[in-house]
């Protein structure tokens, strides 16, 4: 039997695809020790051996919302809690074009970072403080000021969205901040909007 170029290709191409398939399947295993298979992907992007575990094992089952209330200078009077940002109802066109999703995703990511307790290290404490400052500036930019209420407070709430049988979880209450801030981050937000 002589090996010709076509017979080598007939056997090599399916073998390469079979190996690629096996590496991709092993890369999805819930046990993180199989992550070393992904090191075979020399691109460093995860394109050749992807990680499709982003829905598992714990998919997002709760909505995260930031609420705010205004307070008087002596903290004796407060307004009701108000939602800062509401998610847009999904439409068919959002499957193709939905730039507003970036804001929703950013709010979700910052809330997740705060809830997962990064304060265990000095670097994590700095990151948590920066995340709280970012959220306060985000709220300051969007809140509606009222006379006699120079302060505001932020509350992070998680709830099951459409499932009203579960009670909301109140994760974090921020310290009071002045409604009239330095405006540096607010100016950057306006410029990006």
Secondary structure, 3 states (H helix, E strand, C coil): CCCCHHHHHHHHHHHHHHHHHHHHHHCCCCCHHHHHHHHHCCCCCCCCCCCCHHHCCCCCCCEEEEEEEEECCCCCCECCCEECCCCCCCCHHHHCCCCCHHHHHHHHHHHHHHHCCHHHCHHHHHHHHHHHHHHHHHHHHHCCCCCCCCEEEEEEEEECCCCCCCCCEEEEECCCEECCCCCHHHHHHHHHC
